[in-house]
Amino acid sequence: MRIVRFAHPQGMSFGVAEGTDAAATVAQIDGHPFGELAYTGQRWALADVRLLSPILPSKVVCVGKNYAEHVAEMGGGAPPEQPLLFLKPSTAVIGPGDPIRLPAVSRQIDHEAELAVVIGIRGAREVPAEQAMASVFGYTCANDVTARDLQKADGQWTRAKGFDSFCPIGPWIETDLDIADLGVRCEVDGQLRQNGRTSQLVHSVATLISYASHVMTLLPGDLLLTGTPAGVGPITAGQTVSVSIDGLGTLANPVVAA
C-alpha cells in the first residue's frame, strides 16, 4: 500500500495511491494512516494533486558510515562496530518537488541517497532486534543532504545536516516491501551518481531500530535513515537531484540558492 500526504482543492489529507501512470488515483482517508484506515469516499486523480512529504516526523534519526564502500570513499577506515547515530531536525523535512535550498555559508553541499524507515503506531522503545521489524510502518526514499565543508570544519554533524530542506523524503510510504536487496540510486540531472543495494548495509534495519530505540523512544511517524552507498557528490543551484529505490519509485527535488 502506498500512503501519501497530499494537497488538494479542499485542503490537505492522507490517502492511498492506487494505479499507475495517467490512471493513478488517490483515495482520501479520514485522519492519519496509522491503524485501521477509514476512507472518506473522495478520490482524486494523482495528476491533479500535489504530493507533500508523506509524514511529518517528530525526529529524524540517521545512521552514518553504514555502507563499507562509502566509508572507504570518505577515508574513514573500517565501518564502525556499532551504528553511528545522528539527528536531523523535523524542520529539515521537505517533500517531492520541493526545492533543496543551498545556504550561502557552505561551498560544498552533497547528496546522499538513502532508504528511510517509517516507525509505526506501536513505536519502539528498547526493543530487541528480533522484534524490531514489528515497529515498522513502511519505507520511503530519502536524501540526507549534507554541507560537507561544514561537517569537516565543525568536527560534528548537526549544522552540516540540519539546514531547512536538507531532508527530502517521498514520494510516498510503501507499507508492503521486502527490503533485503533493493537498488538505491541517485541521479543528478540524469547522471547516475550512486548505485548501491540494501544488501550491502553494514548494520541491518532491525539492528538499527533496536540500537536507536535503546537510546531514544521512536514515536509513530519518526524516520530512521539507514545510511548512504558510495558515490556521494556535490549538487549546485539549477540542478535536479533524484533518489530512486526499487519498489518505492523516485523522489526528485530541484536545487536552488537560498
C-alpha positions as CSV (number, residue, x, y, z in Angstrom):
1,M,0.0,0.0,0.0
2,R,1.3,3.4,-1.0
3,I,0.4,6.1,1.7
4,V,0.6,9.7,0.6
5,R,0.1,13.1,2.2
6,F,-1.3,15.5,-0.4
7,A,-2.7,18.9,-1.0
8,H,-6.0,19.1,-2.9
9,P,-8.5,21.9,-3.6
10,Q,-10.2,21.2,-0.3
11,G,-7.1,21.2,1.9
12,M,-4.6,18.6,2.9
13,S,-5.2,14.9,3.6
14,F,-3.6,11.5,3.8
15,G,-4.5,9.0,1.1
16,V,-3.7,5.7,-0.6
17,A,-2.2,6.0,-4.1
18,E,-3.6,3.4,-6.5
19,G,-2.8,2.5,-10.1
20,T,0.0,3.7,-12.3
21,D,0.8,6.5,-14.8
22,A,-2.1,8.5,-16.1
23,A,-4.7,6.3,-14.5
24,A,-3.3,6.6,-11.0
25,T,-5.7,7.9,-8.3
26,V,-5.5,8.8,-4.6
27,A,-8.3,7.5,-2.3
28,Q,-8.6,10.0,0.6
29,I,-8.6,8.7,4.1
30,D,-10.0,10.2,7.3
31,G,-7.3,11.3,9.8
32,H,-3.9,9.7,10.0
33,P,-2.8,6.5,8.2
34,F,-1.8,4.5,11.4
35,G,-4.1,1.7,12.4
36,E,-7.3,0.8,10.5
37,L,-7.9,3.1,7.6
38,A,-11.2,4.9,7.2
39,Y,-11.9,6.1,3.7
40,T,-13.8,9.3,3.1
41,G,-15.2,8.2,-0.3
42,Q,-13.4,11.1,-2.0
43,R,-11.0,10.1,-4.8
44,W,-8.6,12.3,-6.8
45,A,-6.5,11.8,-9.9
46,L,-2.9,11.7,-8.8
47,A,-2.0,14.2,-11.5
48,D,-4.5,16.7,-10.0
49,V,-3.0,16.8,-6.5
50,R,0.4,17.9,-5.1
51,L,2.3,15.3,-3.1
52,L,3.8,16.5,0.2
53,S,6.3,14.9,2.4
54,P,4.4,11.7,3.3
55,I,4.9,12.1,7.0
56,L,5.9,14.9,9.5
57,P,8.2,13.1,12.0
58,S,8.9,14.3,15.5
59,K,12.6,13.5,14.7
60,V,14.8,12.1,12.0
61,V,17.3,9.5,13.3
62,C,20.1,9.0,10.8
63,V,22.9,6.4,10.5
64,G,26.4,7.3,9.3
65,K,29.0,5.0,7.7
66,N,26.6,2.1,7.1
67,Y,27.9,1.1,3.6
68,A,31.5,-0.1,3.6
69,E,32.3,1.5,0.2
70,H,31.0,4.9,1.3
71,V,33.2,4.7,4.4
72,A,36.2,3.9,2.1
73,E,35.5,6.8,-0.2
74,M,35.3,9.2,2.7
75,G,38.7,8.0,4.1
76,G,37.0,6.6,7.2
77,G,38.8,3.3,7.5
78,A,36.7,0.3,8.7
79,P,33.0,0.7,9.3
80,P,32.0,1.2,12.9
81,E,31.3,-1.9,15.0
82,Q,28.2,-0.2,16.3
83,P,25.8,2.1,14.4
84,L,26.8,5.7,14.3
85,L,23.7,7.8,15.1
86,F,23.0,11.5,14.5
87,L,19.8,13.6,14.2
88,K,18.2,15.9,11.7
89,P,15.6,18.3,12.9
90,S,12.0,17.9,11.7
91,T,12.3,21.3,10.0
92,A,14.7,19.8,7.5
93,V,12.0,17.6,6.0
94,I,10.5,18.5,2.6
95,G,8.5,16.6,0.1
96,P,8.8,15.6,-3.6
97,G,9.3,18.6,-5.9
98,D,10.2,20.9,-3.1
99,P,13.4,22.8,-3.5
100,I,16.6,22.0,-1.7
101,R,17.9,25.4,-0.7
102,L,21.7,25.8,-0.6
103,P,22.8,28.0,2.3
104,A,25.4,30.7,1.3
105,V,27.6,29.7,4.2
106,S,28.6,26.4,2.6
107,R,30.7,25.8,-0.6
108,Q,30.1,22.1,-0.9
109,I,26.7,20.5,-0.4
110,D,26.4,16.8,-1.2
111,H,23.5,14.4,-2.0
112,E,23.2,11.2,0.0
113,A,20.5,8.7,-1.3
114,E,19.1,6.5,1.5
115,L,16.3,4.1,2.4
116,A,14.2,5.6,5.1
117,V,12.2,3.6,7.6
118,V,8.9,5.0,9.0
119,I,8.0,3.9,12.5
120,G,4.5,2.6,13.1
121,I,1.8,3.1,15.7
122,R,3.4,0.9,18.3
123,G,6.6,3.0,18.3
124,A,9.8,1.5,19.5
125,R,11.4,1.6,23.0
126,E,14.2,-0.7,24.0
127,V,13.1,-3.4,21.5
128,P,15.3,-6.4,20.8
129,A,16.5,-6.8,17.2
130,E,14.4,-9.9,16.7
131,Q,11.2,-7.9,17.4
132,A,12.2,-4.6,15.8
133,M,10.6,-5.1,12.4
134,A,7.2,-5.2,14.1
135,S,7.7,-1.5,14.8
136,V,7.9,-0.6,11.1
137,F,5.0,1.1,9.3
138,G,6.7,1.3,5.9
139,Y,9.5,2.7,3.8
140,T,10.3,5.8,1.7
141,C,13.1,7.4,-0.3
142,A,15.3,10.0,1.5
143,N,18.1,12.3,0.7
144,D,20.5,13.1,3.6
145,V,21.7,16.4,2.1
146,T,25.0,17.4,3.8
147,A,27.1,20.6,3.8
148,R,30.4,18.6,3.6
149,D,32.7,21.5,4.2
150,L,30.8,22.4,7.4
151,Q,30.8,18.8,8.5
152,K,34.6,18.8,8.3
153,A,35.1,22.2,9.8
154,D,32.7,21.6,12.8
155,G,34.0,18.2,13.8
156,Q,30.4,17.1,14.4
157,W,27.4,16.9,12.1
158,T,24.5,18.9,13.5
159,R,24.9,22.1,11.5
160,A,26.0,20.3,8.3
161,K,23.0,18.0,8.3
162,G,20.4,20.3,9.8
163,F,19.6,23.1,7.5
164,D,16.0,23.6,6.4
165,S,15.2,21.5,3.3
166,F,18.1,19.1,3.9
167,C,15.9,16.0,4.3
168,P,13.7,15.4,1.2
169,I,11.5,12.3,1.6
170,G,8.9,10.7,-0.6
171,P,7.1,10.3,-2.8
172,W,5.1,8.0,-0.6
173,I,5.3,5.4,2.1
174,E,5.2,1.8,0.9
175,T,3.9,-0.4,3.6
176,D,4.5,-3.8,1.9
177,L,8.1,-4.2,0.8
178,D,10.9,-6.7,1.0
179,I,13.9,-4.6,1.7
180,A,16.5,-7.4,1.7
181,D,18.1,-6.4,-1.6
182,L,16.8,-3.2,-3.1
183,G,18.7,-1.0,-5.5
184,V,19.4,2.5,-4.1
185,R,20.3,5.1,-6.8
186,C,20.9,8.8,-7.1
187,E,21.0,10.8,-10.3
188,V,21.8,14.5,-10.8
189,D,20.4,15.9,-14.0
190,G,20.0,12.4,-15.2
191,Q,23.6,11.4,-14.5
192,L,24.0,8.3,-12.3
193,R,26.0,9.2,-9.1
194,Q,25.1,6.4,-6.6
195,N,24.2,2.8,-7.3
196,G,24.1,0.6,-4.2
197,R,21.9,-2.1,-2.7
198,T,20.3,-2.5,0.7
199,S,22.0,-6.0,0.9
200,Q,25.3,-4.0,1.4
201,L,24.2,-2.4,4.7
202,V,26.7,-2.9,7.4
203,H,24.1,-2.9,10.1
204,S,20.6,-4.3,9.2
205,V,17.4,-2.3,9.6
206,A,16.4,-4.5,12.5
207,T,19.7,-3.8,14.2
208,L,19.4,-0.1,13.6
209,I,15.9,0.1,15.0
210,S,16.8,-1.8,18.1
211,Y,20.0,0.1,18.7
212,A,18.3,3.5,18.3
213,S,15.4,2.5,20.5
214,H,17.7,1.8,23.3
215,V,18.9,5.4,23.1
216,M,15.6,7.2,22.5
217,T,12.0,6.3,22.1
218,L,10.9,6.2,18.5
219,L,7.5,7.6,18.1
220,P,4.9,6.8,15.4
221,G,5.9,8.6,12.2
222,D,9.5,9.0,13.2
223,L,12.1,8.4,10.4
224,L,15.2,6.3,10.5
225,L,17.6,6.9,7.6
226,T,19.7,3.8,7.1
227,G,22.9,5.2,5.5
228,T,24.1,6.0,2.0
229,P,26.0,4.0,-0.5
230,A,29.2,5.1,-2.3
231,G,29.1,7.9,-4.8
232,V,28.1,10.9,-2.8
233,G,28.9,14.2,-4.5
234,P,28.1,17.9,-4.9
235,I,24.9,19.5,-6.0
236,T,24.6,23.1,-7.3
237,A,21.8,25.5,-7.9
238,G,19.9,24.8,-11.1
239,Q,20.3,21.0,-10.9
240,T,17.7,18.4,-10.1
241,V,18.6,15.5,-7.8
242,S,16.7,12.2,-7.8
243,V,16.7,9.3,-5.4
244,S,15.2,6.1,-6.7
245,I,14.7,2.8,-4.7
246,D,13.4,-0.4,-6.1
247,G,9.7,-0.7,-5.2
248,L,9.5,2.8,-3.9
249,G,9.7,5.0,-7.0
250,T,11.6,8.2,-7.4
251,L,12.0,11.3,-5.2
252,A,13.1,14.3,-7.3
253,N,13.9,17.8,-6.0
254,P,15.2,20.9,-7.7
255,V,18.3,22.6,-6.2
256,V,18.2,26.4,-5.6
257,A,20.3,29.1,-3.9
258,A,18.9,30.1,-0.5
